[in-house]
Amino acid sequence: MPAERLLPTTEAEDLLALTREIARDELAPVAAEYEEHERFPREQFRLLGRSGLLGLPYPEEWGGSALPYEVYLQVLEELAAAWMTVGVGVSVHTMSCYALARHGTEEQRARFLPDMLGGDLLGAYALSESHAGSDAAALTTRARREGDDYLVNGAKAWITHGGQADFYTTMVRTSDDGARGISCLLVDAGTPGVEFTPPERKMGLTGSSTTQVLFSGARVPTDRLLGAEGQGFKIALSALNSGRLGIAACAVGLAQAALDEAVSYAKQRTQFGRTIIDFQGLGFLLADMAAAVESARATYLEAARRRDRGLPFVRQASIAKLVATDAAMKVTTDAVQVLGGAGYTRDFPVERYLREAKVPQIFEGTNQIQRVVIARQLREADVTG
C-alpha cells in the first residue's frame, strides 16, 4: 500500500478515505470481468459523479469541489490502482471540462458545467487525428461558419470514451493560419453528422472505448465556441499540461497495484524451504520497484503543488508524465517476473497491469514528445524555476 499521505485538510483526508472505499467495494471486484468482456463502466462513472469525484479541481459554484490538484491527483491514483480504465477515464473527463471551465463564458459555464461535474454528462477530448498525433497543429478537421452554426467536417482518431461520451471538446480548424487557425468547440454527441467507428481492438484498457469520431456536415451552434476563434491550440496545450499530471497519477496507481500484488505473492510463495521474498535477488527487485513507485509519486505531487501555487509547471508536468509512465512500464514488467509463470496467466492481475502500462507512455503526448518539451523548457527558461 502507498505510504501514509500528508493531506492539507481533514476534508481531503475524508475524501481520500471515501475514494478508497469506493475503489475497494465498487471498482476492484468487477474490473477484471469488465476488461475481459470489453464492457464500458458507465454506471461506475455515474457513481463517481454522485459521490462528487468528477469535478474535484473545479469551482464549487458549478458543482465542483475546488480542491487542490495535489488532492485530486491522489484520488486519481487510488482509482487507477483499483481499475486503470476508470482512473484514466476520470482524468480524461476532467481534461475535457478544462476548456469550458477556464475559457467558457459565464453563461456557458452555468449552462453546461453542473451536469458535467455532477456525472450526468461524460466527456471526451478530441484533438488527435490519424495524421496529426504528436504534430497536433497539423489537424485538418474544419469548421466553417455558416450563419449561427459551424459546419464541421473531418475525423478525429484515438478518442478515449469515443461513442460513449455525451460531449466532445473538439479542436477544429477555422482558418489556414497554422496553429493560430485552430479553435475549440463543445460538441454534443447526438449532433446530426457526428458518427463513431467501432472501438479499436487494443492490448489493454479494453474496458475503455477508443474510436474515431467522424464529422460529416455536423452543425454546431456558434455559442458552443469556447474562447475566441484561433485560441484552440493554446487551450489544447494548456489542458494537456494538466492532463499529463492526471496520467502520471494513474500510472503511479497502476504501478502501486502491481507492486502490492508482487509483494503479496512473494510473501506466500515458497521455494527451497523459504518464502521467495527472503532471497536477496528477488528482494532487491522488489526494493527497486518500491523506489520507482515512490519516486514517481513524489514527482507528480511536486508538479501538482507548483500548479496549485500558480507557479510554472509545464516542465514539471512533462517530467512527471515521463517518469511515472516509464516507472509503471518497468514495475509491471518486473511484477510479472516476480510471479513467474503464474504472472503470465490471467489467473493473476499482473499480466493485465503490464498490458495497461504501455499506453500511458503514448497518450497525452508520447514520452518522446515529453523529452522535446523538457528540452525546450530548459533552453528557454531559467532551469532553477
URWOHU-V320236 format. One record per run of one state. SS is the DSSP state (alpha for helix, beta for strand, coil for the rest). FROM is the first residue (numbers start at 1). TO is the last residue. If there is no record, write none. Layout:
ss: <SS;SS>
from: <FROM;FROM>
to: <TO;TO>
//
This chain:
ss: <coil;alpha;coil;alpha;coil;alpha;coil;alpha;coil;alpha;coil;alpha;coil;beta;coil;beta;coil;beta;coil;alpha;coil;beta;coil;beta;coil;beta;coil;alpha;beta;coil;beta;coil;beta;alpha;beta;coil;alpha;coil;beta;coil;beta;alpha;coil;alpha;coil;alpha;coil;alpha;coil;alpha;coil;alpha;coil>
from: <1;10;37;42;51;60;63;69;83;84;104;106;119;123;127;129;130;132;133;136;139;142;147;149;161;167;174;178;182;189;194;197;210;222;225;227;232;269;270;272;274;276;279;280;309;314;345;350;358;359;362;367;381>
to: <9;36;41;50;59;62;68;82;83;103;105;118;122;126;128;129;131;132;135;138;141;146;148;160;166;173;177;181;188;193;196;209;221;224;226;231;268;269;271;273;275;278;279;308;313;344;349;357;358;361;366;380;385>
//
